[in-house]
Amino acid sequence: MAMEEQVKLIGWLRSPFVTRVRIALALKGIQYEFIEDDSENKSQLLLKSNPVHKKVPVLFHNGKIVCESMIIVQYIDETWDTNAPNLMPKDPYDRAIARFWAAFVDDKLALSVWGVLVGQGEKQQKAVEESLANFLLLEDALRASSCSGNAYFGGDEIGFADIALGGLLVTIKAIEKVTNTVLVDPEKTPLLCAWIDRFSQIDLVRGILPDPAKVLERVSHQRAKFTSALAGN
């Protein structure tokens, strides 16, 4: 990174979405300033920088502001395109597939897992079933990738779709513990479980993934808040 470049990231360390961006920055070897915000009392800097969603992460690059985690990850890859590794494939079709699975993680998987956390009774059971089905689809995607000799989604190195899912892993595990559910079943999704181990044991990633105890504390607090609100209704 050129000396004149200024890169800053607003976020909180327990956020799975901030984790995505931190992994991308680390993979690209980009030095940056981390500005930790308060999830319970959002700063004026955050609210001013992302007035539409008012959420982290927010990336500042030489005065330019980029929001939304996977948009930021793609921006990082394209801006520092000479820094290895390439997070997006060079082939247009492979790029489309990577974007598809990243969108699937956000639009389908994350929503169903969130439903497990906030739901009760039949609603929670439905969310569990949807989550299991979504993880099976990821298992199929990994199977197709591994048949081509790849260790990750669409490649032999961590890429766009891996970061999309990998940033959520600690939170997913915490939700399983808090709700006493099994969402990633080793018997039904052995390739996915192997991918989780492989991804999590990479030194660079292991140093960035949030503290499981702190994430569990946060998720437990969220679960208590939602169940209390449901009981009040």
N, C-alpha and C positions, 0 to 999 in steps of 0.2 A: 504494500500500500504506500502511495506517495506520501511524503512527509507533510504536504500541505493539506491532505485530506483530513476531515474531521468526521468521525463516526460516533454517534451516541445512541443508546438504546434505553427507552423507558420501559420498565416492567416490574414484576415481582417474581422472586426466584421460584415460588411454588407453582407458578402458572405453567401449564403444559404448552400453551401457545408461545409464551416467551422462551421456553425450553427449545422449541423448534428453531427459533431465530438464533439463539445462542449456539446451537449445534452447527448451524450453517456458517455462522461467522467463524467458529473455531475450525471447521473443516477447511475453510478458505484461508485461514491464517490471518484474519483481519483483526487489528487492534482497535478497541473501542472503549468508550466510557459507559459504564452501566449506571443508570440513574434509577434507584429503587423507589417505586411509588408505594402508596398505601392503599390496599384493596378496599379498606373500610372508609377511607377518607381521601378520595382521589384529588391529586394536586391540580392547581390551575394550569400548570404546564401540560399535564395530560389532557385536561378538558379542552384547552385551547388548541392542542396539537391534533386531537382526534375528536372534533366536535360532533361528528356524525354518530359514531358508535360509543365514544367515551370509554374505550377499552384499551388495554395493553395487548400486544406490544406496539410501540411506535419507534420507528427508526429515523434518526436524523443523519443525513449525509450531505455535508457541505451546504447546510441550510435548507436542503430539500427534506420533506417529510413524507414517509411511506408508512401506511397502516395495514393491518390484517396480516397474520403470521405467514401464510403461504404466499401471499403477494410479496411480502418482504423477502422470503427465501428465494423466490424467483428473481427479484430485483438484485439481490446479492450475487446470485449466480451469473446474471447477465452483465452486471457492472464490473465485477472482478472475473471476467471470463478467462483471463490468462492464468488465474490461480487454480491449480489442481486441488481437488477433483472437480469434474463437471457434475453438477447436481442434476441437471437436466440432460437427457440424451441428445445427441446431435441429429439423429434421424427424426423427421417430422412425425412419423407414425408413432415411434417410441415415446416422443414427447407427449403426444396426445394421450397415450395409455397412462403415462405417469401422472398427467393432470387428472385423468379420469379417476384413478384410484385415490389420489389426494382429495379430490372432491367427494368421493365416496366416504372417506374417513370422516370428513366434516359434516356432510349432508345426511348421512345415514348412520354410520357407526357411532359417532359421538353423541348424536341425539338419542339413540336407543340406550346407550350406556347411561346417559344422564337421566333417562326415564327410570332406570333401575334405582338410581340414587334418590330421586324425588318421589317415586311412586310407592303405593302400598296396595296390598291385596291383589286383586285381579289386574289392576293397571301395572303393578310392578312385575307380575308374572308375564304379562304380555311383553313388557320391555325386555325381560330376560330372554324370552324366546326370540324376539327380534334381534337382540344382540348376538345370541348364539348363531343365528342364521347369517348375520353379517360377518361374523368371524369365520364361518365356513366358506363364505365367498372369498375372503382374503386367503384362506387355505388353498382354495382352487387357483387363485392368482399366483401364489408362491409355487404351487406344483407346476404350473405352466412355465414359470421362470426357471425353476430348478431343472426342468427337462432340457432347457437350453444351456445348462451348466452354470447358472447364476446363483450366487449366494443370497442376493437381495432382490427386491422387487425390480425386475428388469435390468439387472446388471450385476457385476462382480464387486461393486463398491456401493457404499451408502449413496442413495439418490433422493430425488424429490419425494417420492411416495414413502420411502423409508422414514424420512424426517417427519412427514405428516403423521404417520402412525407412532413412530418412536417417541415423539414428544409427549404422547398421552399415556405411555406405559405405566408410569408410577401412579398416576391418578386412577387408571383402570384397576390396578391392583388394590389400591386403597378402597375403591368403591366395592370391590369383591369382599374385602374384609369387613367393612362397615355394614354391608347388607347381607352378609353370610351367604353369598351366591358364588357360583362358578361360571364365569363368562368365557374364559379361555380354557377349554377342556383338553388336557394333554392327549387323551385317547381319540378325540374327534379331530383335533387340529395339531398333530405332531410337528408338521413343518412350521407352523406358525410359532409354536412353543420353542422350537430350535432357533428360529429367526430371532425371537425375543431374547434368548440367551446370547446369541451371537452379537446382536446389536448392543445389548446392555453391557457386554464385557469388553467392548472396545475402549481402550484407555481414555481417549478423548471424550467419548460419550459418557463414560462412567463418572468422569470429573464434572460433568455438567448436569446430569440428571438430578432433579431436586431430592432433598433429604426425605426418604419415605416416611419417617416419623412425623415430620412437619406437614407433609401432604396428608397423612392419615388424620392428624389433628384437625386440619382445615376441613377435610371431607366429613369427618365426624360432626363437626360444628354445623356444616351445611345440612347434613342429614337430620340432625336434631331440630334445626330451624324449620325445615320443611314438614317434618312429622308433627311438630307442635302446631304449625299453621293449619295442617289438615285436621288435627284433632279439634282445633278451635272452630272449624267449620262444621 
